[in-house]
């Protein structure tokens, strides 16, 4: 949280992504209630523990697109794929 980065593990490589700082919607105070912080901690911990998967057919599409993009631009690195538009 201090570095404002989230690390994603894509199984083939890991990538740190900068995130925008969260600013509470408080009109009169910059302090956040302890209960709100606890809720956010629980939410983030829950998301982190959820299992996810990519179906085999989609893995093939992603792999094909990645190879094609690298053939087109040899300087392209894993970190650049998150910045590519659709």
Secondary structure in CASP SS format (residue, H / E / C, confidence):
PFRMAT SS
TARGET T0000
AUTHOR 0000-0000-0000
METHOD secondary structure of the structure
MODEL  1
X C 1.00
X C 1.00
X C 1.00
X C 1.00
X E 1.00
X E 1.00
X E 1.00
X E 1.00
X E 1.00
X C 1.00
X C 1.00
X C 1.00
X C 1.00
X E 1.00
X E 1.00
X E 1.00
X E 1.00
X E 1.00
X C 1.00
X C 1.00
X C 1.00
X C 1.00
X C 1.00
X C 1.00
X C 1.00
X C 1.00
X C 1.00
X C 1.00
X C 1.00
X C 1.00
X C 1.00
X C 1.00
X C 1.00
X H 1.00
X H 1.00
X H 1.00
X H 1.00
X H 1.00
X H 1.00
X H 1.00
X H 1.00
X H 1.00
X H 1.00
X H 1.00
X H 1.00
X H 1.00
X H 1.00
X H 1.00
X H 1.00
X C 1.00
X C 1.00
X C 1.00
X C 1.00
X C 1.00
X C 1.00
X H 1.00
X H 1.00
X H 1.00
X H 1.00
X H 1.00
X H 1.00
X H 1.00
X H 1.00
X H 1.00
X H 1.00
X H 1.00
X H 1.00
X H 1.00
X H 1.00
X H 1.00
X H 1.00
X H 1.00
X C 1.00
X C 1.00
X C 1.00
X C 1.00
X C 1.00
X H 1.00
X H 1.00
X H 1.00
X H 1.00
X H 1.00
X H 1.00
X C 1.00
X C 1.00
X C 1.00
END
